[in-house]
C-alpha cells in the first residue's frame, strides 16, 4: 500500500513539475523580444537567385524587426509559408534560439537546365528535382540551354511549382541535364542543346565550332563517353575548328566531318 501511494505521489510531483516548467517557459517567451536574425543557406550552391539581403527584406515586409514580441508578433509557420512563395527557395525552417534570436534556414533551388522558348515571352529553368522556375532579372545561371522543337504544355504558369516529369521529352531533357551537371567536363563544355524537327538532339560545345549530332536519348551515357573521348584524346584543341560536325549516332563510332 505504501509503495502504491509513493508511486502515485511521484507521478503527481512529476506532472506538477512539468506544468510549472511549461508555464515558466511560456512566460519566458512571452516576455522576450527579438534581438537578432540569423539567416543561413543550408546548401550554399553559389547560385545567386536569392541572397541573405533579399531574405532579410522579405522578413522586414512581414514586420519581423528587432524588439518585436517573440510570442505575440512572430508566427513561425506563417513566415515559412511566405518565404516558400519565393521561386528560388526550396525549403525554409524558422525557429527561435535561446537568446531571443530568430534563425532562418533556407534551402535554395538548384537549376540544371534553361529553356529558350519562342512560345512563351519568358525563358525559364528546370531545377534539380525537375520543377520549373522563372529566370532572374539580376542573375544568370551557367547551365545548358535547351532550344528548338519542344512541345510545351498549352498552359504553363511559372509562378506555380509544377513538374513536367510525365512528359516524355522532358524526361529525356531532365536525364540529359543531370548527366551533364554531374560531370565536371561536360558541364564546362556543353553550352546548348538544340532539338530538331525529328526530335533529335544536337549539342553545341564551348570549345570547338562544330555541331555534335547526338541523335535520340538512347544510350545517352555511352554517347557522352564518346564526346569526352573526342575532346580529351582527339585532335589538338587548335585544330578543333577544322571540323564542322561530330557524329556519335552509331555504336562504337565517332564520325568527324571536316569543313570544305
C-alpha positions in Angstrom: 0.0 0.0 0.0 2.8 2.4 0.9 4.6 1.6 -2.4 1.5 2.3 -4.4 1.0 5.6 -2.6 4.6 6.6 -3.1 4.3 5.8 -6.8 1.2 7.9 -7.2 2.9 10.8 -5.3 5.9 10.5 -7.6 3.7 10.9 -10.7 1.8 13.8 -9.2 5.0 15.6 -8.4 6.4 14.9 -11.9 3.3 16.2 -13.7 3.1 19.2 -11.4 6.7 20.0 -12.1 6.1 19.7 -15.9 3.1 22.1 -15.7 5.1 24.6 -13.7 8.1 24.3 -16.1 5.8 24.7 -19.1 4.3 27.8 -17.6 7.7 29.2 -16.9 8.9 28.6 -20.5 5.7 30.1 -21.9 6.1 33.2 -19.7 9.8 33.4 -20.6 9.0 33.5 -24.3 6.0 35.9 -23.7 8.5 38.4 -22.2 11.2 38.0 -24.8 11.6 40.4 -27.7 13.5 39.8 -30.9 17.2 40.6 -30.5 18.7 39.4 -33.8 18.0 37.5 -37.0 20.4 34.8 -38.3 19.9 33.7 -41.9 21.7 30.5 -43.1 21.8 28.9 -46.6 21.8 25.2 -45.9 23.1 24.3 -49.4 25.1 27.3 -50.5 25.3 26.3 -54.1 26.8 29.6 -55.3 23.6 30.4 -57.2 22.6 34.0 -56.6 18.9 33.7 -57.3 18.3 34.8 -53.7 20.6 36.5 -51.2 20.6 36.9 -47.5 19.8 40.6 -48.1 16.7 39.6 -50.0 15.6 37.2 -47.3 16.1 40.0 -44.7 14.0 42.4 -46.9 11.2 39.8 -47.1 11.2 39.4 -43.3 11.1 43.2 -42.9 8.0 43.4 -45.1 6.4 40.8 -42.7 7.1 43.1 -39.8 10.0 41.0 -38.4 12.2 43.6 -36.8 14.2 43.9 -33.6 12.3 44.4 -30.3 9.0 42.9 -31.5 7.5 40.3 -29.2 8.6 36.7 -30.0 5.3 35.2 -28.8 2.7 37.8 -29.9 4.1 39.2 -33.2 6.1 36.3 -34.8 4.2 33.4 -36.2 6.8 30.9 -37.4 4.6 28.8 -39.7 3.3 32.0 -41.4 6.9 33.2 -42.0 7.9 29.8 -43.5 4.8 29.8 -45.8 5.6 33.3 -47.1 9.3 32.5 -47.7 8.3 29.5 -49.7 6.4 31.8 -52.1 9.8 32.9 -53.5 10.6 30.9 -56.6 14.3 30.3 -55.6 13.5 28.8 -52.2 13.0 25.0 -51.9 12.6 24.8 -48.1 12.5 27.2 -45.2 12.8 26.5 -41.5 12.2 29.3 -39.0 12.7 28.9 -35.2 13.8 30.7 -32.1 17.1 30.2 -30.3 17.6 30.6 -26.6 18.8 34.2 -26.7 15.9 36.0 -28.2 17.1 35.4 -31.7 15.3 34.2 -34.8 17.1 31.6 -37.0 16.1 31.2 -40.7 17.5 28.2 -42.5 17.0 28.4 -46.3 17.5 25.6 -48.8 17.9 27.1 -52.3 16.7 25.5 -55.5 19.4 24.5 -57.9 18.8 24.9 -61.7 20.3 22.3 -64.1 18.8 23.5 -67.4 17.5 26.6 -69.1 14.8 26.6 -71.8 14.6 29.2 -74.6 11.1 29.1 -76.0 9.5 31.0 -78.9 6.1 30.1 -77.5 6.4 32.0 -74.2 7.7 35.5 -73.6 9.8 34.3 -70.7 12.6 31.8 -70.6 12.7 29.5 -67.6 14.9 27.0 -65.7 14.4 23.4 -64.6 15.8 22.6 -61.2 17.5 19.5 -59.8 14.1 17.9 -58.9 12.6 18.6 -62.4 10.5 21.5 -61.4 10.3 24.7 -63.4 11.5 28.0 -62.0 11.5 31.5 -63.6 14.6 33.4 -64.6 16.0 36.1 -62.5 16.4 39.8 -63.5 19.7 40.1 -61.7 21.4 36.7 -62.1 22.0 34.2 -64.8 23.0 30.6 -64.1 25.5 28.9 -66.3 23.6 25.7 -67.2 22.9 24.0 -70.5 20.4 25.8 -72.7 17.7 23.8 -74.5 16.0 25.2 -77.6 14.2 24.1 -80.7 11.2 21.8 -81.1 10.0 21.4 -77.6 6.2 20.8 -77.1 5.4 22.8 -74.0 2.0 22.5 -72.4 -0.5 25.0 -73.6 -0.8 26.4 -70.1 2.4 26.9 -68.2 2.3 29.1 -65.0 5.8 29.6 -63.8 4.5 31.2 -60.6 3.3 27.7 -59.6 5.7 25.0 -58.6 5.0 22.4 -61.3 6.7 19.3 -62.7 6.9 18.1 -66.3 8.1 14.6 -65.4 5.1 13.0 -67.1 6.0 14.4 -70.5 8.4 12.2 -72.5 10.6 14.9 -74.0 11.1 16.5 -70.6 12.0 13.1 -69.0 14.8 12.9 -71.7 15.8 16.5 -71.1 15.8 16.0 -67.3 18.0 12.9 -67.6 20.4 14.7 -70.0 20.7 17.7 -67.8 21.5 15.7 -64.7 24.2 13.7 -66.6 25.8 17.0 -67.8 25.6 18.7 -64.5 27.1 15.8 -62.6 30.2 15.7 -64.9 32.7 18.5 -64.5 34.0 18.2 -68.0 30.6 18.0 -69.7 29.2 20.9 -67.6 32.0 23.2 -68.8 32.0 22.0 -72.4 28.3 21.6 -73.4 26.6 25.0 -73.6 23.5 24.4 -75.7 21.3 21.5 -76.8 19.0 22.1 -79.8 16.1 19.7 -80.6 15.4 19.4 -84.3 12.2 18.5 -86.2 12.9 14.8 -85.8 13.2 15.1 -82.0 17.0 14.5 -82.2 19.4 16.3 -80.0 22.2 18.5 -81.5 24.8 19.7 -79.0 26.9 22.9 -79.2 30.3 22.9 -77.4 32.0 25.7 -75.7 35.4 24.9 -77.2 35.2 24.0 -80.9 33.0 25.4 -83.6 31.0 22.3 -84.6 27.7 20.6 -84.2 27.5 17.4 -82.2 24.9 15.0 -83.7 23.7 13.3 -80.6 20.5 11.8 -82.0 17.9 10.3 -79.7 18.2 9.8 -76.0 19.0 6.1 -76.4 22.4 5.0 -75.0 22.9 8.5 -73.6 25.7 7.6 -71.2 27.8 5.9 -73.9 27.3 8.9 -76.3 28.6 11.3 -73.6 31.6 9.0 -73.1 32.4 9.3 -76.8 32.1 13.1 -76.6 34.6 13.2 -73.7 36.9 10.8 -75.6 36.9 13.1 -78.7 37.6 16.3 -76.8 40.2 14.9 -74.4 42.1 12.4 -76.6 41.2 13.6 -80.1 42.5 16.5 -82.2 44.7 19.2 -80.8 42.5 22.0 -79.4 43.9 24.3 -82.0 42.6 22.1 -84.8 39.1 21.6 -83.5 37.7 24.3 -85.7 38.7 22.3 -88.8 35.7 20.1 -88.0 32.1 21.2 -88.6 30.3 18.0 -87.4 30.9 15.4 -84.8 28.6 12.4 -85.4 28.1 10.0 -82.5 24.9 8.4 -83.6 26.4 5.0 -84.3 27.6 2.5 -81.8 31.4 2.3 -81.2 32.0 5.1 -83.8 32.9 8.7 -83.8 32.5 10.2 -87.3 34.1 13.6 -87.8 33.4 15.8 -90.9 35.9 18.5 -91.8 35.0 21.8 -93.2 35.3 22.3 -97.0 
